Structures are given as C-alpha cells and as structure tokens.
Amino acid sequence: MLKSVRKTLVMLKECFSMSLSNILGNRVRSFLTVLGILIGVAAVIALITTVSGFSGTLSSSFMSMGAGTLSVSVTGSDLKSGMTADDLKEISEMDEVEGITPNVSLRSRVSRGGNYETNVSVSGKNAYYFYRDAELVQRGRAVHPTDEENSTFVCLITQEMMETFFYGVDPVGETLYIDGTPFRVIGILSDADSDSILSLLSGGSDIVIPYTTALKMNNENVVTSFTVYLAEGEDSENASAALEEKMDAMFSFEEDCFTVTTMSGIEDTMESMLSMVSTLLAGIASIALVVGGIGIMNMMLTTVTERTMEIGLKKALGAIPWQIQIQFLIESFLLSVIGGLLGIAVGLILSFALCQVMGMTFTFSLSAIALGVGFSAAVGILFGWAPARKASRLNPIDALRAM
C-alpha cells in the first residue's frame, strides 16, 4: 500500500515537471492562453473590491452623520393633510426626541439687478437645524426662532449663489428677490450642508429660508416632510415605534398616512442594492474567464495533437489512460492558476488605483480573492478535461504510426 502511494506521488511529480516544461517551452502560446484568464480574474477582483470599498465608504458616511436620525414623509388623509406647528411641537416634546427640522422645498426664480436664475432649489428650515450644527453657517447669522414665528423674509445662500448674484460684493445685508419677493441675505452657507448624506438624499439646496416663510410661498399651512433627531442614547428602532404610535393617534389611526424611515434602514437598502450590482458586474466579468477557458481548451487540443507520438510511446511502455489524463489536466490546471494569480495581483492594483482616484477606502476582500482563485482553477479543470480525455483514449498503435 505504501509502495503504491509512493509510486503515485512520484508519477504526479513527474507529470507536474513535464507540464511546467511544456508550458515554458511554448512561452508565447502559453502567455496568450494565460492572458484570457488574467483579464477575467482581474476584472472580477477589481469590480468586487471597488464596490466593497464604496460600500465601506458609504457606511462610514452614514455612521458619521449619526444613527439617531429619523426621516418622516407625510402623505396625509382626507381629514388631515400634514403636520401643523402644534403637531411638530408635540413630537419634539417626546422623551425620545431631541429636536425636529421641517423640510419644505420649492423651486423658484431668483433675481438681483439684471441677473436671474430659474428653477433654483430653495429649502425651508427652522432654527434647530442650524443650532445642532454651527458649522453650517460660514458667515453671518442663522435662522432665529423669531424668524419662524414672524415668517420673516430672510435667507442664507450658498457660495455658488453668492458668486452668481454678488460677485465682488458682500452679500450679507443685501437684497435678493425670490419669486419677486425681496429677501434680506443674513448669512452664507458652508459646504458642510451640501456634503452631508441627508442633504444628498433630499437633493440639497441653494438657498435656505425660514420654513414658515416657505410654507406661505407654497400657499400651504402644513408640513409634509421633517427630520427627527433622537435624544442621546435612544435606539432608533424603539424611537421609530414610539413616533409611529404618536402619529397614528394624530391621524386617527388611518392607514398609509405617513412613512418613518431610519437611517439604518436606508443603509441596509443601499448595501442590498450594491450587493446586487456587485454580483451582476462579477457575472459579466466572468464571461472573460469563460473565454479564457476556451483558449485553454484550444491550446490543450493542439498540444494533444502535437504530442501524439509521445502519448503512443507512453501507452506502449505501460502507461494507463488515467495517468495520461492526469498529466494533461495538471498542465491545464497550471495554466489557469498562473493566470488566476497574476489576475489577482493586477485586479488589486487596479482596484487600489480606482479607490484612490475616487476618494474611497480600499478594502482587501479575501472572499473576492478566493472567488478568483477558485474560479480560475475550476475553469482549468473543466476546459482541460475534454483534451485530457481525448489524449487518454488514443489508440497506442495509431499513435505510434504517426512516428
């Protein structure tokens, strides 16, 4: 038994040595064959790793803005179309809630002197929106509670709006016309607002005014969208349940009057979508691996034809079919594994470069590497099996006649 195992190991070693020698003896043909596997594996590794890096960066952004945030969208009912100021005050007084920011959006025509812009994004916010993040105002002052109470015509503008309408002029204290109504500019918004995840999800804004003023401009008296900031230490799921219970009572327990969305829920949805995209892209990139496998099969069939005399001589000396088959399978396997290893290196380098250019976190994905190695090895065995089987079934007499 031990002697048989030793004999098999020696045979495998010889097959490995001969396969490597044959690959090195046909460098150009072997390189072109390996190239197909290399491109396929590199594409799979680069795509999966880059998507993983984007997912990590997205998760970090969600965490940085805080998990204690709830977004509420109100569709209303026949009796109650939205949230009044008293309703918002009642919610803000809940134990789980630290504060509330109404979100009122409109598209307006903005002008000053001879300059004007159409379809400008204007958002209505309250004082708490600026109170919780002092960095939102770069210069000037924020919206005050008195601005909300009196629905004053004041506004804060972005750097882009300042360059458009107040080039070379200090805008603070100047007048800007929004839909023909004069507004006094009280401050300049910093880039922190436009870079936040919450702002990106809501589309961002060029001008911020008191939300009560925005409601008047929209001819409305109720809010249909607002953000809830939870008290420190509160769990978003528990707070969401408490908020839904409170709002159910406000809407007389009618169904489908509002939707409460947690940031963790949005993050889970985004990650699920990214996972689907990653799988789809990996599937498309795997087509290159199949093409590379066909290249391996073509090379091995050519090799079998070229080495017909060698096969016939081995069979005449006593080699059995499975030994011949193993030799050609090892050669096919080596070609695919070499291409897979080179593809992993190229894929990681490409993914790292893409992450650096796109400003994302590079994530070293062991699962992607395992997938690349496993897929390339499987391709070598699957596409090498038919040529190896053909070689093992050659008639030794017919093979020797080729001499």
Secondary structure, DSSP 8 states (H G I E B T S, - for coil): -HHHHHHHHHHHHHHHHHHHHHHHHTHHHHHHHHHHHHHHHHHHHHHHHHHHHHHHHHHHHHHHT-S-EEEEEE---SS--SB-HHHHHHHHTSTTEEEEEE-EEEEEEEEETTEEEEEEEEEEE-HHHHHT-GGGEEEE----HHHHHHT--EEEE-HHHHHHH-TTS--TT-EEEETTEEEEEEEEE-HHHHHSHHHHHHT--SEEEEHHHHHHHTT--SBSEEEEEE-TT--HHHHHHHHHHHHHHHTTT-SSSEEEEEHHHHHHHHHHHHHHHHHHHHHHHHHHHHHHHHHHHHHHHHHHHHTHHHHHHHHHTT--HHHHHHHHHHHHHHHHHHHHHHHHHHHHHHHHHHHHHHT------HHHHHHHHHHHHHHHHHHHHHHHHHHHT--HHHHHHT-
